[in-house]
Amino acid sequence: MMRIVLALLVPAMLWAALPAGSARAEGVVFVTRHAEKSLTVAGDAAPLLPEGSARARTLARLLADAGIHELITTDALRSRQTGAPFAELTGLQPQVMTREDEVAFAARLREKPDARDRLIVAHTRNIPRILEALGVPGGSQVKLNPDTDYDNLFVVQMYPDRPASMVRLRYPIAD
């Protein structure tokens, strides 16, 4: 008898704990930094190192079945190379933007969230700005080490009527 009462009571308690009003979620935005890059080539022409290429393939396999509808990279070679294996696996055509355009794109998503899931391949200094533009509380305060933080994946859930929520994950190279 006690099990039956608990089986009915626990779902009711969980339902009551949900926030009042619309909790309907919109799309998910996955934000990651480009993978490991060469330090011998300056600027945006720096290609991925072999371990960066392996990380890009890992990311592609990790997110291939996530239902992502849009892939956004910057115009830097390392960003495009990080997104390339995902594009190949999913058949998506990458949208190539400047760093500033990525931030503006994120701000537009915040203003008008929709049900489309996206992957944004960005850069160390841009990720906090993108998270802030997406409406993540404290997003601008996210710290990334430019020498080591290639394995971060930020999963941002958008909502039409409240701040976005974020989970910060790390993914090791699986090759």
Helices and strands as residue ranges (DSSP letters): H 2-17, E 28-33, G 43-45, H 50-63, E 68-74, H 77-90, E 95-97, H 99-111, E 117-122, H 127-133, G 139-141, E 152-157, E 165-170
